[in-house]
Amino acid sequence: MSVSPAVRHEDQTTQSSNAALIAAGYEAFARGDIPTVLEMFADDISWHVSGRSPLAGTYTGHDEVLDFFGLLGQLSNGTFRMDVHAVLGDSEHVAVIVTEHAERNGTHASLELVHVWHVENGKAMRFQAYVYDQNASIAYSSYT
């Protein structure tokens, strides 16, 4: 059996503009500039966090994503931060490789994730987070 890679010839400008849009969102988030972050989201953005942590689930629209950000801050006692390692994009998707850091009740966690974004017409339509080590994520989340 052979597998052929999908070959798509895409506009390099669209690829780089989608990656730049998402990268700018991470920079704004790091500064605490949530209004700028929300500007890059579609009004009905779908925000999905996989797994079984207290953060897992699907959040729809700006208000629910803001609730997610609040829960993230609450669960980490305001210590959450990210290291962005790579931002890779094409005409519809952007993948961001990150390490997320947080402390909870004296326990520190550094988790490797891939964030996958679907972008249409200059707006982030969908976000999905995939953690590399689900067990570490669950163990960290269970410290109360």
PASEBA-1860 file (N, C-alpha, C; in nm, 3 decimals):
! residues 144
1> MSVSPAVR> 0.084/-0.116/0.000/0.000/0.000/0.000/0.090/0.124/0.000 ~ 0.053/0.223/-0.076/0.129/0.347/-0.076/0.036/0.462/-0.041 ~ 0.096/0.560/0.017/0.020/0.680/0.054/0.086/0.798/-0.013 ~ 0.008/0.873/-0.087/0.060/0.991/-0.154/0.022/1.113/-0.074 ~ 0.116/1.200/-0.050/0.082/1.323/0.023/-0.006/1.413/-0.062 ~ -0.094/1.483/0.006/-0.178/1.579/-0.065/-0.090/1.698/-0.103 ~ -0.093/1.732/-0.227/-0.014/1.846/-0.274/-0.111/1.957/-0.310 ~ -0.090/2.071/-0.246/-0.176/2.186/-0.274/-0.086/2.305/-0.303
9> HEDQTTQS> -0.111/2.367/-0.412/-0.038/2.489/-0.448/-0.123/2.606/-0.401 ~ -0.075/2.672/-0.298/-0.154/2.776/-0.237/-0.085/2.910/-0.245 ~ -0.164/3.011/-0.234/-0.113/3.147/-0.232/-0.029/3.169/-0.107 ~ 0.098/3.198/-0.125/0.189/3.219/-0.012/0.145/3.336/0.076 ~ 0.081/3.435/0.017/0.035/3.550/0.094/-0.072/3.507/0.194 ~ -0.166/3.422/0.152/-0.270/3.373/0.243/-0.209/3.291/0.354 ~ -0.113/3.206/0.320/-0.047/3.124/0.422/0.017/3.211/0.528 ~ 0.096/3.307/0.483/0.169/3.389/0.579/0.076/3.483/0.655
17> SNAALIAA> -0.032/3.532/0.591/-0.123/3.622/0.662/-0.201/3.547/0.770 ~ -0.239/3.422/0.745/-0.309/3.344/0.848/-0.216/3.317/0.966 ~ -0.093/3.277/0.937/0.004/3.252/1.044/0.032/3.382/1.120 ~ 0.044/3.493/1.049/0.070/3.622/1.114/-0.048/3.663/1.203 ~ -0.170/3.640/1.157/-0.290/3.672/1.235/-0.286/3.597/1.368 ~ -0.263/3.466/1.361/-0.264/3.384/1.481/-0.146/3.420/1.572 ~ -0.028/3.440/1.514/0.089/3.477/1.594/0.063/3.609/1.668 ~ 0.001/3.704/1.601/-0.032/3.832/1.666/-0.130/3.811/1.781
25> GYEAFARG> -0.220/3.716/1.766/-0.313/3.684/1.875/-0.241/3.631/1.998 ~ -0.142/3.545/1.977/-0.064/3.493/2.091/0.014/3.606/2.158 ~ 0.068/3.697/2.078/0.141/3.810/2.136/0.048/3.898/2.219 ~ -0.073/3.923/2.167/-0.170/4.004/2.240/-0.212/3.934/2.370 ~ -0.234/3.803/2.363/-0.271/3.727/2.483/-0.161/3.737/2.589 ~ -0.036/3.726/2.546/0.077/3.734/2.639/0.082/3.870/2.708 ~ 0.038/3.975/2.638/0.035/4.111/2.695/-0.089/4.134/2.781 ~ -0.182/4.038/2.778/-0.308/4.056/2.850/-0.408/4.142/2.773
33> DIPTVLEM> -0.386/4.159/2.643/-0.471/4.242/2.558/-0.584/4.157/2.498 ~ -0.680/4.123/2.582/-0.788/4.033/2.540/-0.878/4.097/2.434 ~ -0.908/4.228/2.436/-0.988/4.286/2.327/-0.925/4.263/2.189 ~ -0.793/4.273/2.179/-0.726/4.247/2.051/-0.738/4.099/2.013 ~ -0.727/4.011/2.111/-0.744/3.868/2.085/-0.883/3.842/2.029 ~ -0.985/3.899/2.092/-1.123/3.876/2.047/-1.148/3.930/1.908 ~ -1.078/4.036/1.868/-1.095/4.093/1.733/-1.057/3.992/1.625 ~ -0.964/3.902/1.654/-0.922/3.805/1.553/-1.017/3.685/1.544
41> FADDISWH> -1.111/3.675/1.640/-1.205/3.562/1.643/-1.333/3.597/1.569 ~ -1.389/3.497/1.499/-1.525/3.512/1.448/-1.619/3.521/1.567 ~ -1.733/3.587/1.549/-1.829/3.601/1.659/-1.872/3.467/1.715 ~ -1.884/3.366/1.627/-1.931/3.234/1.669/-1.818/3.131/1.675 ~ -1.698/3.175/1.711/-1.583/3.085/1.718/-1.618/2.961/1.801 ~ -1.566/2.848/1.758/-1.578/2.724/1.833/-1.442/2.693/1.894 ~ -1.436/2.687/2.026/-1.311/2.669/2.101/-1.319/2.534/2.170 ~ -1.235/2.439/2.130/-1.243/2.303/2.183/-1.112/2.263/2.250
49> VSGRSPLA> -1.125/2.216/2.374/-1.011/2.163/2.448/-1.039/2.015/2.472 ~ -0.951/1.931/2.418/-0.971/1.787/2.431/-0.931/1.738/2.569 ~ -0.971/1.618/2.601/-0.929/1.554/2.726/-1.037/1.553/2.832 ~ -0.991/1.530/2.957/-1.083/1.518/3.069/-1.050/1.614/3.183 ~ -0.977/1.718/3.152/-0.942/1.816/3.256/-1.063/1.905/3.283 ~ -1.058/1.985/3.389/-1.169/2.078/3.416/-1.188/2.181/3.304 ~ -1.087/2.199/3.220/-1.097/2.293/3.109/-1.152/2.229/2.981 ~ -1.157/2.097/2.977/-1.199/2.027/2.856/-1.343/2.062/2.821
57> GTYTGHDE> -1.368/2.071/2.693/-1.503/2.099/2.646/-1.501/2.190/2.526 ~ -1.619/2.227/2.482/-1.634/2.317/2.368/-1.701/2.444/2.415 ~ -1.641/2.555/2.378/-1.690/2.688/2.414/-1.723/2.758/2.282 ~ -1.841/2.818/2.273/-1.885/2.880/2.148/-1.910/3.028/2.168 ~ -1.849/3.108/2.082/-1.869/3.252/2.086/-1.776/3.321/2.184 ~ -1.769/3.453/2.172/-1.679/3.534/2.254/-1.704/3.518/2.403 ~ -1.831/3.521/2.445/-1.861/3.514/2.588/-1.813/3.384/2.651 ~ -1.836/3.273/2.583/-1.793/3.145/2.638/-1.641/3.131/2.636
65> VLDFFGLL> -1.575/3.185/2.534/-1.428/3.183/2.532/-1.373/3.270/2.645 ~ -1.436/3.384/2.670/-1.396/3.466/2.784/-1.414/3.390/2.915 ~ -1.522/3.313/2.927/-1.542/3.229/3.046/-1.429/3.128/3.058 ~ -1.388/3.069/2.944/-1.276/2.974/2.944/-1.149/3.043/2.994 ~ -1.119/3.161/2.942/-1.000/3.235/2.986/-1.006/3.260/3.137 ~ -1.125/3.296/3.187/-1.142/3.319/3.330/-1.117/3.193/3.411 ~ -1.169/3.081/3.364/-1.148/2.953/3.433/-1.001/2.915/3.430 ~ -0.935/2.938/3.317/-0.792/2.911/3.305/-0.713/2.992/3.408
73> GQLSNGTF> -0.745/3.118/3.421/-0.679/3.202/3.519/-0.708/3.159/3.661 ~ -0.833/3.123/3.686/-0.874/3.078/3.819/-0.802/2.950/3.859 ~ -0.803/2.851/3.771/-0.742/2.721/3.803/-0.590/2.730/3.819 ~ -0.529/2.827/3.753/-0.383/2.840/3.761/-0.341/2.950/3.860 ~ -0.439/3.006/3.932/-0.411/3.117/4.024/-0.336/3.229/3.954 ~ -0.369/3.251/3.827/-0.309/3.359/3.749/-0.167/3.334/3.701 ~ -0.121/3.209/3.709/0.019/3.179/3.672/0.034/3.128/3.529 ~ -0.076/3.109/3.458/-0.069/3.050/3.323/0.015/3.136/3.229
81> RMDVHAVL> 0.103/3.070/3.155/0.178/3.137/3.047/0.214/3.031/2.944 ~ 0.251/3.078/2.825/0.286/2.988/2.715/0.418/3.028/2.653 ~ 0.493/2.927/2.609/0.607/2.946/2.521/0.562/2.899/2.383 ~ 0.567/2.986/2.285/0.530/2.950/2.148/0.658/2.909/2.075 ~ 0.658/2.786/2.023/0.777/2.733/1.956/0.771/2.746/1.804 ~ 0.651/2.732/1.747/0.638/2.741/1.601/0.494/2.774/1.566 ~ 0.479/2.852/1.458/0.348/2.885/1.402/0.355/2.849/1.255 ~ 0.274/2.752/1.215/0.278/2.697/1.079/0.140/2.712/1.017
89> GDSEHVAV> 0.133/2.772/0.896/0.001/2.796/0.839/-0.010/2.766/0.692 ~ -0.134/2.743/0.650/-0.167/2.735/0.509/-0.289/2.824/0.486 ~ -0.361/2.803/0.378/-0.471/2.893/0.344/-0.594/2.876/0.433 ~ -0.602/2.769/0.512/-0.718/2.748/0.599/-0.682/2.718/0.744 ~ -0.562/2.665/0.768/-0.528/2.617/0.901/-0.396/2.674/0.949 ~ -0.387/2.687/1.080/-0.262/2.726/1.144/-0.240/2.631/1.261 ~ -0.121/2.575/1.270/-0.084/2.491/1.384/0.021/2.566/1.465 ~ 0.002/2.567/1.595/0.094/2.636/1.684/0.144/2.534/1.786
97> IVTEHAER> 0.274/2.517/1.792/0.335/2.425/1.888/0.375/2.508/2.009 ~ 0.322/2.470/2.126/0.343/2.548/2.247/0.379/2.459/2.365 ~ 0.437/2.520/2.466/0.447/2.461/2.598/0.371/2.555/2.691 ~ 0.273/2.500/2.760/0.194/2.577/2.855/0.249/2.551/2.995 ~ 0.260/2.658/3.073/0.310/2.649/3.210/0.204/2.705/3.304 ~ 0.188/2.639/3.417/0.095/2.688/3.519/0.127/2.623/3.652 ~ 0.080/2.688/3.756/0.091/2.631/3.890/-0.049/2.620/3.948 ~ -0.067/2.515/4.024/-0.196/2.496/4.090/-0.170/2.435/4.226
105> NGTHASLE> -0.205/2.510/4.328/-0.188/2.464/4.466/-0.049/2.410/4.493 ~ 0.052/2.487/4.449/0.190/2.451/4.475/0.250/2.351/4.380 ~ 0.174/2.303/4.284/0.224/2.206/4.186/0.240/2.275/4.051 ~ 0.359/2.263/3.994/0.389/2.326/3.865/0.374/2.222/3.754 ~ 0.320/2.265/3.643/0.310/2.178/3.525/0.360/2.254/3.403 ~ 0.431/2.182/3.318/0.470/2.231/3.185/0.421/2.126/3.087 ~ 0.324/2.161/3.006/0.260/2.067/2.915/0.282/2.108/2.771 ~ 0.320/2.010/2.687/0.339/2.035/2.544/0.206/2.014/2.473
113> LVHVWHVE> 0.172/2.109/2.386/0.046/2.101/2.313/0.066/2.146/2.169 ~ -0.031/2.109/2.088/-0.046/2.165/1.955/-0.184/2.230/1.952 ~ -0.186/2.356/1.914/-0.311/2.429/1.894/-0.338/2.433/1.744 ~ -0.456/2.393/1.704/-0.492/2.392/1.562/-0.606/2.491/1.543 ~ -0.584/2.583/1.450/-0.680/2.689/1.419/-0.734/2.671/1.277 ~ -0.862/2.698/1.258/-0.922/2.706/1.125/-0.953/2.853/1.101 ~ -0.901/2.908/0.992/-0.914/3.050/0.963/-0.989/3.067/0.831 ~ -1.087/3.157/0.833/-1.162/3.192/0.711/-1.177/3.343/0.705
121> NGKAMRFQ> -1.149/3.400/0.590/-1.170/3.543/0.567/-1.108/3.630/0.677 ~ -0.988/3.592/0.719/-0.916/3.673/0.816/-0.965/3.663/0.959 ~ -1.048/3.562/0.989/-1.099/3.542/1.125/-1.077/3.397/1.169 ~ -1.042/3.380/1.296/-1.029/3.246/1.353/-1.169/3.192/1.379 ~ -1.202/3.082/1.311/-1.335/3.022/1.322/-1.340/2.910/1.426 ~ -1.226/2.838/1.439/-1.225/2.721/1.527/-1.086/2.705/1.587 ~ -1.083/2.667/1.714/-0.960/2.640/1.787/-0.973/2.502/1.849 ~ -0.868/2.423/1.837/-0.865/2.291/1.902/-0.728/2.275/1.967
129> AYVYDQNA> -0.726/2.234/2.094/-0.601/2.213/2.167/-0.582/2.063/2.190 ~ -0.463/2.016/2.159/-0.429/1.875/2.178/-0.305/1.866/2.265 ~ -0.319/1.807/2.383/-0.207/1.794/2.475/-0.132/1.665/2.444 ~ 0.000/1.673/2.448/0.085/1.558/2.418/0.069/1.448/2.523 ~ 0.067/1.486/2.651/0.062/1.388/2.759/-0.066/1.408/2.839 ~ -0.173/1.337/2.798/-0.302/1.349/2.866/-0.293/1.314/3.013 ~ -0.215/1.213/3.046/-0.205/1.171/3.186/-0.146/1.282/3.273 ~ -0.043/1.350/3.223/0.016/1.460/3.299/-0.085/1.573/3.315
137> SIAYSSYT> -0.162/1.600/3.211/-0.263/1.705/3.217/-0.369/1.671/3.320 ~ -0.415/1.548/3.321/-0.518/1.505/3.417/-0.462/1.509/3.559 ~ -0.339/1.461/3.576/-0.278/1.461/3.709/-0.264/1.604/3.761 ~ -0.218/1.694/3.679/-0.203/1.834/3.719/-0.339/1.893/3.755 ~ -0.439/1.866/3.673/-0.572/1.923/3.693/-0.640/1.871/3.821 ~ -0.596/1.755/3.867/-0.663/1.695/3.984/-0.613/1.751/4.117 ~ -0.504/1.829/4.114/-0.456/1.889/4.240/-0.551/1.998/4.284 ~ -0.613/1.979/4.399/-0.710/2.079/4.448/-0.670/2.131/4.583
END
